[in-house]
Amino acid sequence: MPPLVQKRIAASIQTVGNHVLLTHDSGEVLANGEEYNRIINDIVNRVLIGYTVESIQIQPGEDTTLAVQIRPWGETIQSVAMHVDYGALPDMGRRLADGDLRNASSIVENLLVGLPVDALDWANGTIKAVMESELESQLPEFYPHIAITPGRRAEVQIYLLPKLPVVRNVDVAIEAEHLPRVIFLSARKNIEERYAGLEGLPVAFVHRHERDIQADLRRSVDSQWVIRKYKLKVDPVVEIGENMKIQLRSRTDFYDVQAGAYVDVGRDDNSGDDTVLKAHFGRKIGGHHEVYTQVEFMPSSVDWNIIPGYFYRWGKYTRLGYQYETDDDSCHVWVRQYLGKKWMLRFDRDLTNHEDEIGLTYRVHEYIGLEYIISDHDNWLRVIGYL
């Protein structure tokens, strides 16, 4: 007999005993034992559908003991088939929830196996209430709804409804300061497709499984071909919420490789070189120094500008540098001050031509930026593409 059913039956029989025997004289009960046995037998047989009374023993006294032996009649539940319906939950959410519910089948079997099929008429509500309570303790971010189909092989259908708030979308961003972002496009697409599987999950559920998700994300990132091939160090950072963000931060200890292009709008310049393609190749020396060469190509004039240079990283947000530009044989010193992740202030001093240039950059997107530039003779807007 399932322990829960045994407790329920014991409570029901105790209620019957209290109703029939309480406040009655113990001597009178002892003298009319057969009559009291018949009354209790009749009531218990009517209440406990699925069971029949084998024997009743009454030991009357101030504390009366009522011993009842029962046995099931008809078919009893021999096995249980449990099915969990996750609704529209994606595969990743189902796998995580399955891990939480790994003991659910044994709980369900303990509640049902051995119970007469007909006994579900009166035990169904109690059993479902206990099942739902146990499931909520294992999976507190969902509302469980249970339907039981009786039989020798009982069917238990569990419907899980997520509690709000849920993850609405997952955005994957790449922070690659020292590597071209274009090489991460396939990796980004793969990560986006995989972790779209978190959409629809309760935010609290994702928080509880944050370690599992971080570990899975680390394995997914390390398995990407571009990261394996170039032996890159990529730190995934997860921000959990309704609008969930996964940020991939790439790091290199030795090299700084960047590529991009920019277009100048509204510049008063007779050269016509408003569009420039640009590449940066740097070699880090320690944590603060870098020597580099930049290559600029101007499609309009089919001209090149080779720019060797050096800069020093002063703290996290400041860079001081010196460079030489071959297109006009000029030497420059410059300062770049980063103001958080979106803004950057730039100052360039042309030592050869004695000209100054100030630029304020706003990072609209990881691939697009806008810079407003003021020089000694002109000011204009620069649209920057980061590759």
C-alpha positions in Angstrom: 0.0 0.0 0.0 1.4 3.4 -0.9 2.4 5.2 2.4 0.3 8.3 1.5 -2.8 6.2 0.9 -2.1 4.3 4.2 -2.0 7.6 6.1 -5.2 8.7 4.4 -7.0 5.5 5.2 -5.8 5.5 8.8 -7.1 9.1 9.2 -10.5 8.1 7.6 -10.9 5.1 9.9 -10.0 7.2 12.9 -12.7 9.7 11.9 -15.2 6.8 11.7 -14.0 5.5 15.1 -14.4 8.9 16.7 -17.9 9.2 15.4 -19.0 5.8 16.5 -17.2 5.2 19.8 -16.2 8.6 21.3 -17.9 9.3 24.7 -19.5 5.8 24.7 -19.1 3.7 27.9 -16.3 1.2 27.4 -18.2 -1.5 29.2 -21.2 -1.0 26.9 -18.9 -1.1 23.8 -17.3 -4.3 25.1 -20.7 -5.9 25.7 -22.0 -5.0 22.2 -18.7 -5.6 20.4 -20.3 -7.4 17.4 -22.8 -4.6 16.8 -20.1 -1.9 16.9 -17.9 -4.1 14.6 -20.8 -4.4 12.1 -21.4 -0.6 12.1 -17.7 0.3 11.6 -17.3 -2.4 9.0 -20.3 -1.1 7.0 -19.1 2.5 7.1 -15.4 1.7 6.2 -16.5 -0.5 3.3 -18.7 2.4 2.0 -15.9 5.0 2.4 -12.9 3.0 1.2 -13.8 2.2 -2.3 -11.3 -0.3 -3.7 -10.7 -2.0 -0.3 -12.7 -4.5 1.7 -12.5 -5.0 5.5 -11.0 -8.4 6.5 -11.3 -8.0 10.3 -11.9 -5.4 13.0 -10.7 -5.5 16.6 -11.9 -3.0 19.2 -10.0 -2.6 22.5 -12.3 -0.3 24.5 -11.0 2.0 27.2 -10.3 5.6 28.0 -7.9 5.4 25.1 -9.6 3.0 22.7 -7.6 1.1 20.1 -9.3 0.3 16.8 -7.3 -2.3 14.6 -8.7 -2.7 11.1 -7.2 -5.1 8.5 -8.2 -4.4 4.9 -7.2 -5.8 1.5 -7.7 -4.5 -2.0 -10.3 -5.9 -4.3 -10.3 -5.8 -8.0 -7.3 -4.6 -10.0 -4.4 -2.7 -8.4 -1.9 -0.4 -10.1 1.2 -2.5 -11.0 3.2 0.1 -12.8 3.2 3.8 -13.8 4.1 5.5 -17.1 4.9 9.1 -16.5 5.0 11.7 -19.3 6.0 15.3 -19.0 4.6 17.9 -21.3 6.8 21.0 -21.5 4.6 22.8 -24.1 6.6 25.1 -26.3 9.8 24.9 -24.3 13.0 24.4 -26.4 15.3 21.4 -26.1 17.8 23.1 -23.8 15.1 24.1 -21.3 13.7 20.5 -21.5 17.1 19.0 -20.7 17.7 21.2 -17.7 14.1 20.6 -16.4 14.6 16.8 -16.9 17.7 17.0 -14.7 15.6 18.6 -11.9 12.9 16.0 -12.3 15.1 12.9 -12.3 13.5 11.7 -9.1 10.0 12.5 -10.1 9.2 9.0 -11.5 10.1 7.3 -8.2 7.9 9.7 -6.2 5.0 9.1 -8.6 5.4 5.3 -8.3 5.6 5.4 -4.5 2.2 7.2 -4.5 0.4 4.9 -6.9 1.9 1.4 -7.1 -0.2 -1.0 -5.1 -3.3 1.2 -5.0 -6.6 -0.3 -6.2 -7.6 1.1 -9.5 -11.1 2.0 -8.0 -9.5 3.7 -5.0 -8.5 6.6 -7.3 -12.1 7.8 -7.1 -11.5 9.1 -3.5 -7.7 9.2 -3.4 -7.1 11.1 -6.6 -7.3 14.7 -5.2 -5.0 13.9 -2.3 -2.4 12.1 -4.5 -2.4 14.9 -7.1 -2.0 17.5 -4.4 1.0 15.7 -3.0 2.5 15.1 -6.5 2.2 18.8 -7.3 3.8 19.8 -4.0 6.7 17.5 -4.6 7.2 18.6 -8.2 7.1 22.3 -7.2 9.8 21.7 -4.6 12.0 20.2 -7.4 11.0 22.6 -10.1 9.8 25.8 -8.3 9.8 28.0 -11.4 6.9 26.1 -13.0 3.2 25.4 -12.2 2.6 21.6 -12.5 -0.8 20.3 -13.6 -1.4 16.5 -13.3 -3.8 14.2 -14.9 -4.0 10.5 -13.8 -5.5 7.8 -16.0 -6.1 4.7 -13.8 -5.4 1.1 -14.8 -3.0 -1.7 -14.1 -0.5 0.4 -15.9 -1.5 3.9 -14.8 -0.7 6.9 -17.0 0.4 10.1 -15.3 0.6 13.2 -17.5 2.4 16.2 -16.1 1.9 19.6 -17.7 4.4 22.3 -16.8 3.5 26.0 -17.1 6.4 28.5 -16.7 6.0 31.2 -14.1 6.6 34.8 -15.2 8.9 36.6 -16.0 10.4 34.5 -18.8 13.3 35.0 -21.1 12.0 36.9 -24.1 15.1 37.0 -26.3 18.8 36.1 -26.2 21.3 38.6 -27.7 24.9 37.5 -28.5 27.5 40.3 -28.8 31.2 40.1 -29.5 33.8 42.3 -27.8 36.9 41.8 -29.8 39.2 44.8 -29.2 42.3 43.1 -30.6 40.9 40.9 -33.3 38.7 41.5 -36.3 35.1 40.8 -35.5 34.4 39.3 -38.9 36.3 36.1 -38.0 33.7 35.5 -35.2 30.6 35.7 -37.4 30.1 31.9 -37.7 30.9 31.4 -34.0 28.4 34.1 -33.1 25.7 32.5 -35.3 26.2 29.1 -33.8 26.0 30.5 -30.2 22.9 32.4 -31.1 21.2 29.4 -32.5 22.1 27.2 -29.5 21.1 29.6 -26.8 17.9 30.7 -28.4 16.9 27.5 -26.6 16.7 29.6 -23.4 13.8 31.7 -24.7 10.6 30.9 -22.9 12.3 29.7 -19.7 11.5 31.4 -16.4 14.2 34.0 -15.5 14.4 32.4 -12.0 15.0 29.0 -13.6 17.8 30.3 -15.7 19.3 32.0 -12.6 19.2 28.7 -10.7 20.9 26.9 -13.6 23.5 29.7 -14.2 26.5 27.5 -13.5 25.2 24.7 -15.8 24.6 27.3 -18.6 28.0 28.9 -18.0 29.7 25.5 -18.3 27.8 24.6 -21.4 28.6 28.0 -22.9 32.3 27.6 -22.2 32.3 24.2 -23.9 30.3 25.6 -26.9 32.7 28.5 -27.3 35.8 26.4 -27.0 34.4 24.0 -29.7 34.1 26.7 -32.3 36.6 26.2 -35.1 38.0 29.8 -35.2 38.8 29.6 -31.5 40.4 26.2 -31.7 42.4 27.1 -34.9 43.8 30.4 -33.6 44.0 29.3 -30.0 42.1 32.3 -28.9 41.1 33.1 -25.3 37.4 34.0 -25.2 35.6 34.8 -21.9 31.8 34.4 -22.2 29.8 36.7 -19.9 26.1 36.1 -19.3 23.6 38.7 -18.1 20.3 37.0 -17.2 17.0 38.7 -17.5 14.0 38.9 -19.8 16.3 40.4 -22.4 19.3 38.1 -21.9 22.7 39.0 -23.1 25.7 36.7 -23.9 28.9 38.6 -24.5 32.0 37.0 -25.9 35.2 38.8 -24.9 38.2 37.8 -26.9 41.7 38.3 -25.6 45.2 37.9 -27.1 48.4 38.2 -25.1 50.7 39.1 -28.0 48.8 40.4 -31.1 46.5 43.3 -31.9 44.8 42.8 -35.3 42.0 45.1 -36.4 40.3 46.0 -39.6 37.7 48.6 -40.7 36.7 51.4 -43.0 35.4 54.9 -42.6 33.6 57.5 -44.7 33.9 61.3 -44.1 30.7 63.3 -44.6 30.8 67.1 -45.0 34.6 67.4 -45.1 36.0 70.4 -47.1 38.9 68.6 -48.7 40.0 68.8 -52.3 41.8 65.4 -52.2 38.5 63.5 -52.6 39.7 60.7 -50.3 36.5 60.5 -48.3 36.5 56.7 -48.1 39.4 54.8 -46.5 40.0 51.1 -45.9 42.1 50.5 -42.8 44.1 47.6 -41.2 46.0 47.6 -37.9 48.7 45.1 -37.0 50.2 45.4 -33.5 52.6 43.4 -31.3 52.0 43.8 -27.5 55.0 44.1 -25.3 54.0 43.3 -21.7 50.7 44.6 -20.5 51.2 48.3 -21.4 53.3 48.7 -24.6 52.5 48.0 -28.2 54.3 48.7 -31.5 52.2 48.6 -34.6 51.8 49.3 -38.3 48.6 50.7 -39.8 47.8 50.4 -43.5 45.3 52.8 -45.1 44.1 52.5 -48.7 42.2 55.3 -50.4 40.1 53.8 -53.3 39.4 57.2 -54.9 43.0 58.1 -55.4 44.3 54.5 -55.3 46.9 55.7 -52.8 48.4 54.1 -49.7 49.4 55.4 -46.3 51.7 53.3 -44.2 51.7 54.3 -40.5 54.3 52.7 -38.1 53.9 53.7 -34.5 54.0 53.0 -30.8 51.5 53.6 -27.9 51.4 53.1 -24.2 48.4 51.9 -22.3 48.0 54.1 -19.2 45.4 52.4 -17.0 42.3 50.9 -18.5 40.9 53.8 -20.5 43.9 56.0 -21.6 46.4 55.5 -24.5 49.3 57.7 -25.4 51.0 57.2 -28.8 53.4 58.4 -31.5 53.2 57.5 -35.2 54.7 58.4 -38.6 52.5 58.8 -41.7 54.1 58.2 -45.1 51.5 59.9 -47.3 52.7 63.4 -46.2 55.9 62.5 -44.2 54.3 63.8 -40.9 54.9 62.8 -37.3 52.0 62.7 -34.8 51.5 62.4 -31.1 48.0 61.4 -30.0 45.9 60.6 -26.9 42.8 58.5 -26.7 40.6 58.6 -23.7 37.8 56.0 -23.5 34.7 57.1 -21.7 33.1 53.8 -20.9 32.2 51.3 -23.7 30.3 53.7 -26.0 32.3 57.0 -26.0 35.9 57.9 -26.9 37.7 61.3 -27.0 40.7 61.6 -29.4 43.3 64.3 -29.7 45.9 64.3 -32.5 48.8 66.7 -32.8 50.6 66.9 -36.2 54.1 67.9 -35.2 55.3 68.3 -38.8 52.4 70.6 -40.1 51.6 72.1 -36.7 47.9 71.1 -36.8 45.5 69.8 -34.2 42.6 67.5 -34.5 40.0 66.5 -31.9 37.4 63.7 -32.4 34.5 62.5 -30.3 33.4 58.9 -31.1 30.2 57.2 -30.2 29.9 53.4 -30.7 26.4 53.0 -32.2 26.8 49.2 -32.6 29.6 46.7 -32.3 30.1 47.1 -36.1 29.3 50.8 -36.5 30.5 54.1 -34.9 30.2 57.8 -35.5 32.9 60.4 -34.9 32.6 64.1 -35.0 35.9 65.7 -35.8 37.1 69.3 -35.3 40.5 70.4 -36.9 42.2 73.8 -37.2 40.6 74.4 -40.6 37.5 72.2 -40.8 35.0 70.0 -39.0 33.1 67.0 -40.3 31.3 63.7 -39.4 33.0 60.3 -39.9 31.0 57.1 -40.2 33.2 54.2 -39.1 32.7 50.5 -39.8 34.5 48.0 -37.5 35.3 44.7 -39.1 
